[in-house]
Amino acid sequence: MKYFYILLCALISFQITLGQNTNIQVVSELKVETRDNVSTVIAKAFNKTDVYYSLRYVFSVVTFDENYKSSKVSLEEFLKSDEVSQKTLQDFINSNDTSKYTSKESTEDYFNLDPYQSKDLIKTSINTAIENKIIVLLLVYDEEDNILARNRIVFNEKNGENIGKKEEPIPKDGIEISGLVVEETLTKNGKDFYDKFYFLYNYNSVNGDKVVVIDEMFTFRTRTKIIVKIDDEEIFSFFGSSNDEYIDEMAKISVQKVYKYFENKKKEKTYITQY
């Protein structure tokens, strides 16, 4: 019995340690939109590096029985039972799993992420009108089956853990200016670039804490130069064009440059604080 308890604690400790090294290179996200007791959950993954990744995700929705017992309570009852000497750890896990779930759905698939790319993985709808506890879990694995990212949300948690709606931090001055992009273009080509940049900026959830300005200036005759700026600092620039594929590529590169700018600023603040 003592060995059984030590082994279970070791497994729990291993899971906690593993979770500390996730959501660093690749970040997982679960976005929730709720209307009329139906929550739509969108699972996303975002590559925070300049490295190409081949990945696999596992998306699970677990609905618990209304009267399910926690693992701790189940374990205590298991250890006190008369038949404990005849049961193994796997017996406990199997019986615990079958008794507390009313349903367990899981989907997995392979996908790729380009540098600084965000991608929608899967979308599902959940009926939150029922009183059962529901856990939505997203795990992202690399090619060697190491967990790179994980995220979860909980619905109908009786002890107040319900994370169906995330709380946003309140700015110290009470003014929220994050995620703003200002257009100062002169031509249709500049406006087309702004529209595509703005879409990718929001789709990738960059949400920088400074205003991004899309500027445009004439160079030779009717040719223009489009400039992406933050605090009057040029982040990226290129010559305007009416070619859609070219504008798409410039918008993608610009968002990557802007994201790296904000990430570097965060690292600088962290370094200064630690110093």
Buried (B, 14 or more C-beta within 10 A) or exposed (E): EEEBEEEBEEEEEEEEEEEEEBBEBBBBBBBBEBEEEEBEBBBBBBBBBEEEBEBBBBBBBBBBEEEBBEBEEBBEEBEEEEEBEEBEEEEBBEEBEEEBBBEEEEEEEEBEBBBBBBBEBBEBEBEBEBEBBBBBBBBBBBEEEEBBBBBBBBBBBEEEEBBBEEEEEEEEEEEEEBBBBEBEBBBEBBBBBBBBBBEBBBBBBBEBEBBBBBBBBEEEEEEBBBBBBBEEEEBBBBEBBEEEEBBBEBBBBBBBBBBBBBBEBEEEEEEEEEE
